[in-house]
Amino acid sequence: EIKRQKIVKNAFLLGLVFILIIAFILYRNMRVKIKINRVLDKQKAEIESLLLNILPAKIAEELQLKGKATPRNYESVTVLFTDFKGFTKIAEGLTPGELVEELNIFFKAFDNIVDKYQLEKIKTIGDAYMCAGGIPSETDDHPHKVVKAGLDMQDFMNEFNKNQKSNGKQPWGLRVGVHTGPVVAGVVGKKKYAYDIWGNTVNIASRMESNGEVGKVNVSSATFELTKNHFKCKYRGKISAKNVGEIDMYFVENGLSQ
């Protein structure tokens, strides 16, 4: 009987040790799994954050779910272009570091303005900046918001140039052009995604910028008709645009309402 009790006791102890070992292994595996999940969640958040820095939220979501983003036609989008007059001459008087630093100041300020009016930054091309309203989510007030953004950009440059002049530095002259019309929008590229827009609307917006003047926001007749109740504008003549014909241009002088 004593021998049998010892066997039962030893078997119980061995079973208990075995259970403790299994519990320890399971606990350790659970801790490792939790740690891995935390790392994966962090990486996922970083990837999503990176995508949102490159693509609009709706497009990034579609890309993650489907592996591709379907191009879309938009009937009404307002496109804004900026460019610096005499950029090459100004660049010659700056070191590469100074040039990039100042461009970064401008484009960060423009990014903040774009966010303020819930617009979409499209890209920068050298010293040019491009954004649009009405994509990827369609809205009715995008012409008004884009023109307001253009005026804010010129206000920022005016303040910046006051400091430049007071410090004996070369001021920067910004031209802004705006046009409203249909575009095609989509994601291009395989390794480095880029959300972009195409169509005559983009070309005309670029022409509005190149035919504008420093310190002014130059808008097409299409944008003028959609915003004339909000801004005081000055007619300034026509330009000829490929595949479109002659287009009236207006300088936006100030806002009649917010």
N, C-alpha and C positions, 0 to 999 in steps of 0.2 A: 504493500500500500504506500509506504514512504517513497519507494523507488518510482512508483507510478506518479505520485504527487510531484516529485522532482522533475520527471519528464514533462508533465503538464506545465509546471512552472517555467521550465526552461523554454518550452515551446511558446508559451505566452510571451516571455521576455524577447525571444527571437522575433516573434510576430510583431511585437511592439516596436522593436528596433527597425524591422523591415518597413513598417508603416511610417516611422519617423523619417527613414531614409527616402521613401517615396514622396512623403510630404515636403521634405527639404528640396528634392529635385523639382517637384512641381512648383514650389514657391520660387525657386531660383529661375526656372523657365519662365514663370509669369513675370518676374522682375525684368528679365532680359527682353521679353516680348513687349512689356510696357515701355522700356527704354527705346527699343527699336521703333515702336509706334510713334513715340515722341519725336524721334529723329525724322521719321518719314513725314509726320504732320508738319514739322518745321520746314522740311525741304519742299513739301507741297505748297505751303504758304509762301515760301520764297519764290517758287516757280510761278504761282498765281500772281504774286505782286509784280514779278518781272514781266509777265504777260500783260498785266494792266498798265505797265509803264510803256509798253510797245503798242498795244491794241486797245480799242474801246472795250468796255466790259462785256457788252452783248456779243461782240465778235470773239473775244477770248473764250467766253463760255461755250459758244458754238464750236469753236476749234477744239476745245477739250473734250466735248461730248461726241463730236462726229469725226474729228481728225481733219476737218477742212471747213472753210467758211464760204458760203455761197455768195457770189457777186450779186449786188442789188442795184436796180435802177431807182433813182430818186427824181421826182418831177421838179422839186424846188429845194435848192441848196444855195446858201450864200457863202461865197468863197472870198477870203481875204489874203492878199499878198503884201508883204513889206519888203523893202530893199533899201540899202544905204547908198546915197549918191556919193560918188567919188571914193568908193570903198578902197580901191587899189591905191590911190594916193595916200589915204589915211593909213593904210596898212604898211606902206613903205616907211612911215615915220615911227612905227612901233616895233618892238621886239616880238617874236612869235608868242612868247608868254603873255605879254601885255595885250596883244591882239585877241588871243583866246579868252583872256580874263574879262576884257570889256564886252566881247560878244556874249560871253556867258552871263554877264550882268543884264544885258538887254533881253536875251532869250528867256532867262528865268523870270524877269518882270513880265514879259509877254505871256509866259506860261501861267502866271498868276492871274493875269487879266482874262485869259481864255477860260480858266477854271471859274472865275468870278461870274462869267456870263454863260457857263455850262456849254461851251463850244468844244469842238474837237480839234486838237492840234494834229496836223497831217505830217509835216516834216519841216526840217530846215535844209536849205541848199546853199552852202557857203554862207553868205551874209544875208540870205533871204529867209523869210519865215512865212509859213503857210498854215492857215487854219480854216475851219468851215463850221457853219451852223446848220442844223436841220438833219444831221447824220450822227450816229446811226439811228437815233430815235428822231422821228419826224415831229417837228413843232411848227407852230404858225408864226411865232415871233422871232425867228432866226435872223431876218434881215435887220430888224431893229437892234438886236443884241450884237450882231457882228459890227454894225456901224458904230455902236457905243464902244465896242472893244477897240476899234480903230482910233477913235477919238482919245480913249484912255492911253493908248500906246503913244500917240503924239504928245499928250500931256506929260507922260513919263519922260520922253526924250527932251522936252522943253526944260524940265527940272534938271535933268542930267546935264544938259548943255550949259545951264547957268553955272553949275559947279565947274564945268570944263573951262569956261571962259574966265571965271574968277581965278582959276589956277593956271591960266596962261596956256591951256591945252586946246587942241583942235576939236571943235564941236562936230558932232555926227548929224548928218542930214537924213531923215527918214521919210520915204515916200510910202503911202498906203493906197492900195487899190482894192475895190470891192465890186463884185458882180453876182447876180442871182440868176439861177437857171438849173436845168437838169444835169445830173452827173451819173456816172456809174462808179460804184464804190466796191472795193474788195481787198482781199489779202493776196499779196504776191510774194514769191520767194519760197525757198525750200529750207535753207539753213538759218536765214535771218528774216523772220517775218516782217512785213511792212504793210500797213493799212494805207491805201492810196485812193485817189479819185481821178477820173478821167472825163474828158469831154470838152466841147467848145466853151463851156462855162469857166473851166479852169484857165483856158487860153485867154479869154476875155478879161478875167480878173487880173491876169498877169499884164495884159495891155493897159488896164486901168492904172496899175501901179507904175509902169514904165512911162506913161503919159501924164502922170501926176506931178506934183511939186512938193518940195521939202516942207514938212510941217502941215501938210494937207491930207485929207481923206478924200480920194477921188472915186466917185461911184458912177456906175452905169445908169442908163435910163430905167432899166428893169428894177434895180435896187431903189432908185429914186421914187418910182411910182409906189413901191411898197412901204416906203418910210417917210414920204413927204409930209405926213401929218405929225411926225415926231421931230423933224429937223428942219432948220432953215438952210436951204441950199442955193448955190449960185451956178447958173448955167454957164458952161464954158466952151461949148462947141461940139464938134463931132470928130470921131476917128473911124477909120475903115478897118473892119475886122474880117479876116479870111472866113469864107463860107457863111458870113452873116450879113455883111454890108456895112452901112454907116451906123454908128451907135452914138447917141448923145451922152455927154459926160457932165457931171455936176460936182462941185466942191461942197462938202458939208461944212457949214460955218459954225453952227451951234445947235443945241437941242432945244426944241420947243416944249418937250415934256420928257419925263423919265420913264 
